[in-house]
Amino acid sequence: MDPYSRKLLEELEQMQQQTGRILRSMSLTKMIPMEVEGWQPAVDIYESETHVYVYAELAGAVGDSLRVTVDGKRLKISGLRQLPPQPSIACIHQLEIELGGFKRILYLPSPVEVEGVESAYAQGILMVSLPKRVRKGMVRIRIVPGE
């Protein structure tokens, strides 16, 4: 392969890697306006027949700063992430890790019972287990004649 073709292929490969990085950073949740404060951790939401499970990527978050609140249809996760100080830094070449306070408000796929919510934080992942609200049986509604 001639040097020109080799250089062209290298540049195309670099463009492909950069495009992939850009597309990964553009998730649907980042394109839809939401209530935001600081940076937003990546979140996965799963649903079973009885529970909604939320996993938030919070590597480096200060455990004491984490707050989780739920009101039946919305889940709020907030906290703080800081890196340890590096007094010997003379130059910064790349910054990708988002630091500082964060707040993420998620609208849950189904109503949940707030009394049974459980959460755990381990290995940089916050897991929240939310039991679904049990639907009551059929209710008969009385119709009042109008005037």
N, CA, C and O of each residue as an XYZ file, in Angstrom:
588
protein
N       0.847     -1.174      0.000
C       0.000      0.000      0.000
C       0.895      1.240      0.000
O       1.869      1.316      0.749
N       0.558      2.187     -0.833
C       1.378      3.397     -0.930
C       1.145      4.287      0.298
O       0.108      4.177      0.953
N       2.107      5.172      0.614
C       2.020      6.024      1.812
C       0.771      6.908      1.840
O       0.205      7.150      2.906
N       0.345      7.386      0.681
C      -0.841      8.246      0.637
C      -2.089      7.469      1.082
O      -2.878      7.975      1.880
N      -2.269      6.259      0.578
C      -3.419      5.426      0.949
C      -3.377      5.062      2.422
O      -4.406      5.059      3.098
N      -2.170      4.752      2.926
C      -2.015      4.391      4.334
C      -2.422      5.571      5.225
O      -3.126      5.391      6.219
N      -1.978      6.769      4.866
C      -2.298      7.972      5.635
C      -3.809      8.237      5.597
O      -4.404      8.601      6.611
N      -4.413      8.056      4.441
C      -5.850      8.255      4.292
C      -6.628      7.286      5.183
O      -7.592      7.684      5.838
N      -6.215      6.019      5.210
C      -6.876      5.026      6.057
C      -6.717      5.364      7.537
O      -7.659      5.202      8.313
N      -5.530      5.833      7.935
C      -5.303      6.224      9.332
C      -6.221      7.374      9.729
O      -6.795      7.371     10.818
N      -6.357      8.353      8.846
C      -7.224      9.490      9.135
C      -8.686      9.083      9.198
O      -9.431      9.581     10.041
N      -9.101      8.192      8.323
C     -10.474      7.707      8.363
C     -10.755      6.945      9.657
O     -11.838      7.073     10.230
N      -9.788      6.157     10.118
C      -9.946      5.424     11.365
C     -10.058      6.383     12.549
O     -10.870      6.164     13.447
N      -9.252      7.441     12.557
C      -9.339      8.443     13.622
C     -10.703      9.138     13.608
O     -11.292      9.386     14.660
N     -11.195      9.448     12.415
C     -12.509     10.083     12.300
C     -13.602      9.157     12.832
O     -14.535      9.611     13.494
N     -13.487      7.869     12.546
C     -14.469      6.904     13.014
C     -14.464      6.838     14.543
O     -15.529      6.780     15.158
N     -13.284      6.845     15.162
C     -13.188      6.806     16.618
C     -13.788      8.070     17.236
O     -14.513      7.986     18.228
N     -13.496      9.231     16.665
C     -14.026     10.488     17.177
C     -15.540     10.545     17.029
O     -16.237     11.005     17.933
N     -16.051     10.078     15.891
C     -17.493     10.060     15.674
C     -18.169      9.142     16.694
O     -19.226      9.482     17.225
N     -17.576      7.998     16.968
C     -18.114      7.076     17.973
C     -18.169      7.718     19.341
O     -19.159      7.569     20.056
N     -17.111      8.435     19.718
C     -17.076      9.140     20.996
C     -18.194     10.172     21.084
O     -18.866     10.290     22.108
N     -18.385     10.919     19.996
C     -19.426     11.954     19.966
C     -20.804     11.313     20.098
O     -21.632     11.793     20.872
N     -21.062     10.239     19.358
C     -22.365      9.586     19.410
C     -22.637      8.978     20.786
O     -23.773      9.020     21.258
N     -21.614      8.411     21.441
C     -21.804      7.850     22.773
C     -22.154      8.933     23.781
O     -22.902      8.679     24.725
N     -21.621     10.140     23.593
C     -21.900     11.219     24.535
C     -23.263     11.852     24.287
O     -23.740     12.628     25.115
N     -23.901     11.532     23.153
C     -25.209     12.110     22.816
C     -26.307     11.083     23.030
O     -26.851     10.551     22.062
N     -26.643     10.794     24.284
C     -27.747      9.868     24.519
C     -29.061     10.630     24.440
O     -29.081     11.858     24.533
N     -30.137      9.913     24.271
C     -31.451     10.533     24.157
C     -31.771     11.359     25.395
O     -32.364     12.431     25.282
N     -31.386     10.874     26.582
C     -31.702     11.605     27.808
C     -30.968     12.933     27.873
O     -31.448     13.864     28.519
N     -29.816     13.045     27.220
C     -29.094     14.313     27.229
C     -29.676     15.294     26.218
O     -29.460     16.499     26.340
N     -30.423     14.790     25.205
C     -30.999     15.671     24.205
C     -32.355     16.229     24.639
O     -32.781     17.280     24.159
N     -33.035     15.517     25.553
C     -34.343     15.973     26.020
C     -34.125     16.880     27.220
O     -33.451     16.476     28.168
N     -34.676     18.098     27.214
C     -34.496     18.984     28.356
C     -35.135     18.393     29.599
O     -36.278     17.936     29.573
N     -34.376     18.411     30.693
C     -34.857     17.909     31.972
C     -34.407     18.874     33.054
O     -33.652     19.813     32.804
N     -34.889     18.619     34.265
C     -34.427     19.412     35.390
C     -32.992     18.956     35.687
O     -32.762     17.785     35.987
N     -32.038     19.877     35.605
C     -30.634     19.506     35.722
C     -29.918     20.450     36.684
O     -30.192     21.650     36.708
N     -29.015     19.908     37.462
C     -28.138     20.700     38.317
C     -26.771     20.027     38.299
O     -26.641     18.895     38.764
N     -25.756     20.697     37.775
C     -24.434     20.099     37.662
C     -24.399     19.072     36.537
O     -25.133     19.185     35.555
N     -23.558     18.094     36.689
C     -23.443     17.053     35.670
C     -24.469     15.958     35.942
O     -25.076     15.917     37.012
N     -24.656     15.075     34.970
C     -25.632     13.994     35.100
C     -24.956     12.641     34.990
O     -24.295     12.357     33.991
N     -25.114     11.801     36.007
C     -24.544     10.458     35.905
C     -25.328      9.605     34.910
O     -26.523      9.813     34.702
N     -24.642      8.652     34.305
C     -25.308      7.695     33.420
C     -26.205      6.794     34.261
O     -25.833      6.396     35.366
N     -27.396      6.472     33.731
C     -28.388      5.709     34.488
C     -28.998      4.636     33.593
O     -29.266      4.881     32.417
N     -29.215      3.456     34.148
C     -29.966      2.389     33.499
C     -31.212      2.130     34.330
O     -31.145      2.130     35.560
N     -32.351      1.907     33.675
C     -33.597      1.602     34.367
C     -34.131      0.290     33.810
O     -34.270      0.125     32.598
N     -34.430     -0.648     34.721
C     -34.981     -1.943     34.353
C     -36.307     -2.123     35.078
O     -36.535     -1.527     36.130
N     -37.171     -2.944     34.512
C     -38.473     -3.178     35.129
C     -38.774     -4.668     35.114
O     -38.598     -5.343     34.100
N     -39.231     -5.169     36.256
C     -39.727     -6.546     36.326
C     -41.221     -6.463     36.609
O     -41.792     -5.372     36.611
N     -41.860     -7.609     36.848
C     -43.296     -7.579     37.141
C     -43.584     -6.885     38.466
O     -44.659     -6.313     38.646
N     -42.626     -6.931     39.400
C     -42.890     -6.408     40.746
C     -42.061     -5.180     41.120
O     -42.411     -4.476     42.067
N     -40.970     -4.907     40.397
C     -40.059     -3.834     40.795
C     -39.569     -3.017     39.605
O     -39.605     -3.462     38.457
N     -39.112     -1.811     39.917
C     -38.337     -0.990     38.991
C     -36.946     -0.904     39.605
O     -36.812     -0.623     40.796
N     -35.908     -1.143     38.803
C     -34.532     -1.099     39.276
C     -33.798      0.025     38.553
O     -33.861      0.135     37.328
N     -33.108      0.849     39.318
C     -32.338      1.957     38.748
C     -30.881      1.769     39.160
O     -30.575      1.570     40.336
N     -29.984      1.836     38.168
C     -28.544      1.750     38.413
C     -27.925      3.061     37.933
O     -28.145      3.470     36.792
N     -27.160      3.715     38.789
C     -26.507      4.975     38.429
C     -24.999      4.811     38.563
O     -24.503      4.300     39.567
N     -24.283      5.252     37.541
C     -22.822      5.169     37.535
C     -22.272      6.390     38.277
O     -22.333      7.512     37.776
N     -21.727      6.151     39.495
C     -21.278      7.241     40.355
C     -19.866      7.013     40.875
O     -19.577      7.313     42.033
N     -18.985      6.487     40.035
C     -17.614      6.221     40.467
C     -16.990      7.491     41.028
O     -17.029      8.548     40.398
N     -16.417      7.375     42.218
C     -15.752      8.509     42.842
C     -16.665      9.415     43.644
O     -16.198     10.383     44.244
N     -17.963      9.121     43.666
C     -18.883      9.964     44.436
C     -18.603      9.793     45.925
O     -18.295      8.696     46.389
N     -18.714     10.886     46.661
C     -18.522     10.867     48.108
C     -19.766     10.229     48.710
O     -20.863     10.775     48.594
N     -19.598      9.059     49.362
C     -20.732      8.291     49.869
C     -21.663      9.073     50.776
O     -22.882      8.923     50.687
N     -21.105      9.913     51.658
C     -21.934     10.683     52.585
C     -22.764     11.750     51.881
O     -23.755     12.223     52.439
N     -22.379     12.136     50.669
C     -23.100     13.203     49.963
C     -24.292     12.680     49.164
O     -25.127     13.466     48.716
N     -24.380     11.361     48.983
C     -25.442     10.796     48.148
C     -26.808     10.927     48.812
O     -26.976     10.613     49.991
N     -27.780     11.398     48.034
C     -29.166     11.534     48.492
C     -30.080     10.912     47.437
O     -29.940     11.185     46.245
N     -31.012     10.075     47.885
C     -31.986      9.452     47.007
C     -33.359      9.726     47.595
O     -33.625      9.390     48.750
N     -34.241     10.342     46.795
C     -35.616     10.574     47.233
C     -36.557     10.109     46.128
O     -36.221     10.143     44.944
N     -37.745      9.673     46.546
C     -38.738      9.195     45.589
C     -40.109      9.674     46.046
O     -40.390      9.715     47.244
N     -40.969     10.041     45.080
C     -42.310     10.508     45.425
C     -43.401      9.692     44.740
O     -44.522     10.178     44.591
N     -43.108      8.498     44.331
C     -44.107      7.643     43.702
C     -43.947      7.526     42.200
O     -44.144      6.446     41.643
N     -43.594      8.614     41.532
C     -43.428      8.589     40.073
C     -42.074      9.153     39.649
O     -41.642      8.932     38.518
N     -41.390      9.888     40.553
C     -40.074     10.473     40.237
C     -39.037     10.019     41.255
O     -39.322      9.865     42.443
N     -37.828      9.810     40.751
C     -36.690      9.453     41.594
C     -35.644     10.541     41.431
O     -35.293     10.903     40.308
N     -35.139     11.068     42.552
C     -34.101     12.099     42.523
C     -32.835     11.525     43.145
O     -32.857     10.979     44.248
N     -31.729     11.662     42.412
C     -30.420     11.226     42.900
C     -29.512     12.450     42.863
O     -29.413     13.120     41.835
N     -28.849     12.741     43.981
C     -27.929     13.878     44.011
C     -26.727     13.520     44.860
O     -26.758     12.572     45.645
N     -25.668     14.294     44.688
C     -24.461     14.053     45.454
C     -23.304     14.886     44.939
O     -23.496     15.905     44.276
N     -22.098     14.435     45.255
C     -20.885     15.172     44.935
C     -19.792     14.193     44.535
O     -19.628     13.145     45.159
N     -19.044     14.540     43.486
C     -17.890     13.736     43.084
C     -16.681     14.648     43.029
O     -16.715     15.707     42.402
N     -15.604     14.224     43.695
C     -14.355     14.979     43.701
C     -13.191     14.007     43.511
O     -13.234     12.863     43.965
N     -12.167     14.486     42.839
C     -10.951     13.692     42.724
C     -10.007     14.099     43.841
O     -10.073     15.232     44.318
N      -9.121     13.192     44.273
C      -8.146     13.574     45.285
C      -7.216     14.660     44.741
O      -6.880     14.639     43.557
N      -6.799     15.600     45.575
C      -5.920     16.675     45.093
C      -4.563     16.141     44.633
O      -4.002     15.224     45.235
N      -4.048     16.735     43.552
C      -2.738     16.379     43.005
C      -1.875     17.641     43.021
O      -1.913     18.410     42.060
N      -1.111     17.873     44.063
C      -0.366     19.131     44.191
C       0.757     19.306     43.165
O       1.241     20.421     42.967
N       1.172     18.228     42.517
C       2.318     18.329     41.612
C       1.920     18.518     40.148
O       2.784     18.404     39.278
N       0.653     18.803     39.836
C       0.222     18.971     38.442
C       0.780     20.269     37.882
O       0.604     21.339     38.464
N       1.457     20.159     36.742
C       2.019     21.337     36.083
C       1.256     21.685     34.811
O       1.255     22.838     34.378
N       0.603     20.680     34.207
C      -0.096     20.906     32.946
C      -1.226     19.887     32.822
O      -1.080     18.733     33.227
N      -2.337     20.318     32.266
C      -3.474     19.422     32.050
C      -3.565     19.142     30.551
O      -3.599     20.067     29.739
N      -3.604     17.858     30.191
C      -3.664     17.471     28.785
C      -5.051     17.020     28.345
O      -5.391     17.126     27.167
N      -5.851     16.520     29.276
C      -7.170     16.025     28.910
C      -8.057     16.033     30.141
O      -7.634     15.616     31.219
N      -9.292     16.509     29.984
C     -10.273     16.506     31.076
C     -11.574     15.912     30.554
O     -12.229     16.511     29.701
N     -11.953     14.739     31.059
C     -13.199     14.105     30.645
C     -14.087     13.750     31.823
O     -15.299     13.611     31.652
N     -13.524     13.599     33.012
C     -14.291     13.203     34.180
C     -15.012     14.425     34.729
O     -14.390     15.434     35.062
N     -16.346     14.316     34.819
C     -17.129     15.427     35.337
C     -17.107     15.392     36.859
O     -17.314     14.347     37.477
N     -16.853     16.552     37.446
C     -16.703     16.657     38.894
C     -17.699     17.656     39.461
O     -18.358     18.394     38.728
N     -17.791     17.659     40.785
C     -18.658     18.606     41.469
C     -19.998     17.982     41.790
O     -20.175     16.764     41.751
N     -20.944     18.867     42.111
C     -22.276     18.415     42.472
C     -23.053     17.914     41.270
O     -22.855     18.384     40.149
N     -23.934     16.963     41.507
C     -24.805     16.453     40.448
C     -26.199     16.241     41.006
O     -26.393     16.072     42.210
N     -27.153     16.255     40.107
C     -28.549     15.982     40.459
C     -29.210     15.390     39.233
O     -29.111     15.944     38.138
N     -29.879     14.275     39.410
C     -30.563     13.611     38.295
C     -31.983     13.315     38.740
O     -32.192     12.675     39.770
N     -32.958     13.774     37.972
C     -34.360     13.510     38.252
C     -34.879     12.593     37.153
O     -34.826     12.928     35.969
N     -35.381     11.435     37.561
C     -35.849     10.422     36.620
C     -37.343     10.203     36.798
O     -37.836     10.112     37.923
N     -38.055     10.120     35.691
C     -39.467      9.778     35.727
C     -39.576      8.275     35.541
O     -39.148      7.732     34.522
N     -40.143      7.615     36.518
C     -40.199      6.161     36.542
C     -41.269      5.639     35.577
O     -42.263      6.321     35.328
N     -41.070      4.426     35.029
C     -42.008      3.892     34.048
C     -43.365      3.498     34.634
O     -44.342      3.369     33.897
N     -43.433      3.304     35.965
C     -44.711      2.991     36.606
C     -44.665      3.493     38.046
O     -43.581      3.647     38.610
N     -45.829      3.750     38.650
C     -45.861      4.228     40.038
C     -45.259      3.191     40.983
O     -45.399      1.988     40.765
N     -44.586      3.666     42.037
C     -43.941      2.767     42.993
C     -44.404      3.070     44.407
O     -44.894      4.161     44.701
N     -44.238      2.075     45.281
C     -44.537      2.229     46.703
C     -43.300      2.818     47.380
O     -42.234      2.202     47.352
N     -43.423      3.981     47.979
C     -42.246      4.644     48.547
C     -41.751      3.961     49.817
O     -40.577      4.091     50.166
N     -42.627      3.232     50.516
C     -42.209      2.597     51.768
C     -41.201      1.465     51.572
O     -40.382      1.223     52.460
N     -41.236      0.773     50.450
C     -40.379     -0.391     50.261
C     -39.116     -0.145     49.461
O     -38.469     -1.106     49.046
N     -38.735      1.119     49.225
C     -37.568      1.422     48.405
C     -36.289      1.070     49.156
O     -36.146      1.372     50.340
N     -35.357      0.423     48.448
C     -34.054      0.079     49.024
C     -32.970      0.551     48.074
O     -33.168      0.588     46.859
N     -31.801      0.920     48.645
C     -30.681      1.331     47.794
C     -29.367      0.841     48.398
O     -29.254      0.614     49.602
N     -28.380      0.688     47.518
C     -27.037      0.273     47.942
C     -26.027      0.924     47.007
O     -26.299      1.112     45.821
N     -24.863      1.267     47.544
C     -23.789      1.878     46.753
C     -22.530      1.044     46.922
O     -21.979      0.954     48.019
N     -22.077      0.436     45.833
C     -20.879     -0.399     45.887
C     -20.164     -0.335     44.548
O     -20.800     -0.327     43.494
N     -18.855     -0.291     44.594
C     -17.992     -0.310     43.414
C     -18.389      0.758     42.398
O     -18.328      0.526     41.190
N     -18.796      1.929     42.892
C     -19.111      3.050     42.010
C     -20.481      3.015     41.377
O     -20.806      3.876     40.559
N     -21.297      2.033     41.739
C     -22.645      1.911     41.184
C     -23.666      2.040     42.320
O     -23.591      1.340     43.330
N     -24.621      2.957     42.124
C     -25.743      3.079     43.051
C     -26.882      2.259     42.479
O     -27.258      2.440     41.321
N     -27.447      1.341     43.293
C     -28.573      0.520     42.865
C     -29.766      0.875     43.732
O     -29.681      0.861     44.960
N     -30.884      1.195     43.082
C     -32.117      1.513     43.805
C     -33.182      0.528     43.349
O     -33.436      0.388     42.152
N     -33.802     -0.151     44.302
C     -34.871     -1.113     44.035
C     -36.180     -0.500     44.521
O     -36.322     -0.170     45.699
N     -37.135     -0.350     43.602
C     -38.403      0.303     43.918
C     -39.558     -0.658     43.651
O     -39.788     -1.023     42.498
N     -40.296     -1.081     44.692
C     -41.431     -1.973     44.447
C     -42.563     -1.227     43.747
O     -42.889     -0.095     44.104
N     -43.150     -1.868     42.756
C     -44.258     -1.247     42.027
C     -45.493     -1.158     42.920
O     -45.726     -2.002     43.785
N     -46.273     -0.112     42.681
C     -47.535      0.042     43.393
C     -48.489     -1.037     42.889
O     -48.674     -1.217     41.686
N     -49.088     -1.746     43.840
C     -50.012     -2.816     43.495
C     -51.348     -2.189     43.124
O     -51.917     -1.400     43.879
N     -51.826     -2.553     41.961
C     -53.122     -2.044     41.517
C     -54.236     -2.753     42.270
O     -54.192     -3.961     42.500
N     -55.214     -1.982     42.637
C     -56.379     -2.547     43.317
C     -57.282     -3.193     42.276
O     -57.133     -2.955     41.078
N     -58.202     -3.997     42.734
C     -59.142     -4.655     41.835
C     -60.092     -3.661     41.183
O     -59.950     -2.449     41.348
N     -61.042     -4.176     40.456
C     -61.995     -3.341     39.748
C     -62.878     -2.603     40.754
O     -63.310     -3.170     41.757
N     -63.133     -1.340     40.468
C     -63.979     -0.511     41.317
C     -65.172     -0.057     40.495
O     -65.024      0.409     39.365
N     -66.367     -0.199     41.083
C     -67.572      0.274     40.384
C     -67.834      1.700     40.769
O     -67.875      2.032     41.953
N     -68.015      2.563     39.765
C     -68.245      3.985     39.979
C     -69.737      4.258     39.836
O     -70.348      3.897     38.829
N     -70.317      4.893     40.840
C     -71.732      5.241     40.804
C     -71.930      6.462     39.924
O     -71.189      7.439     40.035
N     -72.912      6.412     39.066
C     -73.214      7.535     38.167
C     -74.382      8.313     38.752
O     -75.454      7.758     38.997
N     -74.162      9.601     38.971
C     -75.199     10.480     39.499
C     -75.887     11.159     38.327
O     -75.226     11.754     37.476
N     -77.234     11.072     38.277
C     -77.919     11.727     37.165
C     -77.738     13.223     37.200
O     -77.825     13.834     38.266
N     -77.483     13.830     36.043
C     -77.289     15.273     35.924
C     -78.607     16.007     35.803
O     -79.653     15.394     35.586
N     -78.557     17.288     35.941
C     -79.775     18.106     35.834
C     -79.977     18.600     34.443
O     -80.951     19.302     34.172
